[in-house]
Amino acid sequence: MKAKNDKKTKEFLEVSRKYEPSCMSWQAPVVWDHAQGAEIWDVDGNHYIDWTSGVLVANVGHAHPHLAEALGEQAKKLLNTYDFPTPERLNLARKIIEHTPSHLDKVFFVATGSEATDAALRIVKRYTKKFEVLAFWGGFHGRSFGPMSVAGIGGIKRNFGPLIPGGIFAPYPYCYRCPFEKAYPDCKYFCLDYLDRIVETESTGSLAGLIIEPYQGAAGFVFPPEGYLKKLEEWAKKRNVVFILDEVQSSFGRTGKMWALEHEGLEPDVLCLGKGMGSGVPIAAVVTRSEIISCLGPGEMSSTLGGNPLSCSGALAVFEIMEVENLIQKAAENGKYLHEKLLSLKDKYPVIGDIRGKGLVYGIEFVKDRKTKEPAPDLARNIVLKCVENGLMVGKLGIYGNVMRIAPPLVITPELIDLSVLILEKVLSEF
Ligand SMILES: Cc1ncc(COP(=O)(O)O)c(C=O)c1O
């Protein structure tokens, strides 16, 4: 591979060091310039295949012409009205209600995923007049105080306390590292039975709801075993615990279905959407039932940029693109193709402890030793850096920082999948 030109990159990174704080997430040192579909070019003209979608956002692909055109037209027409309705917001509201499970009939728009989960928590507390929320180890729901208080990752909350009271934490079914040292399916969902003991011990009798991701993103793309979420929903229903499903990351085709809830026919009381919804345009939403959200009176919840016409036109264009280009089916098919290729690497490279995922979202967990499963965060970091050097844009995450995050735009082609896996394999062979 020829040496990369990095003159402008270095200059811009110097500007970043000088003027930006270092609190943002770690990324390989690349300054993005432009992108198209599932490909990216940096400021020095170097080319990359995208396995990030910019943190699972650009689901319809970068710079999609239809999305760009919709945004351009809308920008010339109307950008913000605050809570005055617009055709764009109302058409999007109808679209979302028509496409989500039939028991959900109201949608409230906000600008970010954190705003959506924060709103969901407030709605549930008001509706139930209770304050405790069951949340899960490894859970991530955003960075503002509400979602942070139900985060199951310590680093996110460190030295920000005291947090909002009422968080009760239970193990998520991270089967590769089961805290009970059991194995699915022989465990018979032991962690679910354990929930009652946790609630009996920790709740003061004011349990309002639970919040959970269909798969855990920040924890390292951790997927629960089949059937777990449906059983959890039944558990919640039996105990009148309102079920909040945080699909900020998993929705809009990411797992090979429009909503991850479709895999098990879930019927959450509250559904949070974001990220891929605008495919780069800031928009998120809380979808719920009239009976629940009518606990709020006029003026009790609202957002300056929530449901602005620009973002709504963008989200409407995203729906159209997904339909016209059949992106959900493509995500399922190309995802299967990618998954098989990744699994074939597992046999060859013992540093790969686990590979898991669905549709177009996969995590590769790197370990020092397959038996002990000791996490290998430094190795993961070096592999990511080498991949990026070789033209594959990828990141890492996870409770232990040892999981490679693979989440390309849903428009990625089998040819680009072949090329990207070749790059990964070349890098792995060097370690
Ligand atoms: C599951 C989940 N919920 C909420 C959020 C917060 O979204 P945002 O960063 O848009 O506030 C994220 C972001 O990564 C997420 O993955």
The ligand as a Gaussian input file, in Angstrom:
#p B3LYP/6-31G(d) Opt

LIG

0 1
 C      -29.415000       3.087000      22.510000
 C      -29.101000       4.550000      22.551000
 N      -29.930000       5.383000      23.186000
 C      -29.698000       6.709000      23.247000
 C      -28.575000       7.266000      22.662000
 C      -28.316000       8.742000      22.749000
 O      -28.472000       9.346000      21.507000
 P      -27.831000      10.766000      21.202000
 O      -26.350000      10.608000      21.180000
 O      -28.421000      11.145000      19.873000
 O      -28.268000      11.695000      22.275000
 C      -27.689000       6.425000      21.981000
 C      -26.475000       6.970000      21.352000
 O      -25.526000       6.311000      21.043000
 C      -27.948000       5.034000      21.923000
 O      -27.119000       4.189000      21.295000

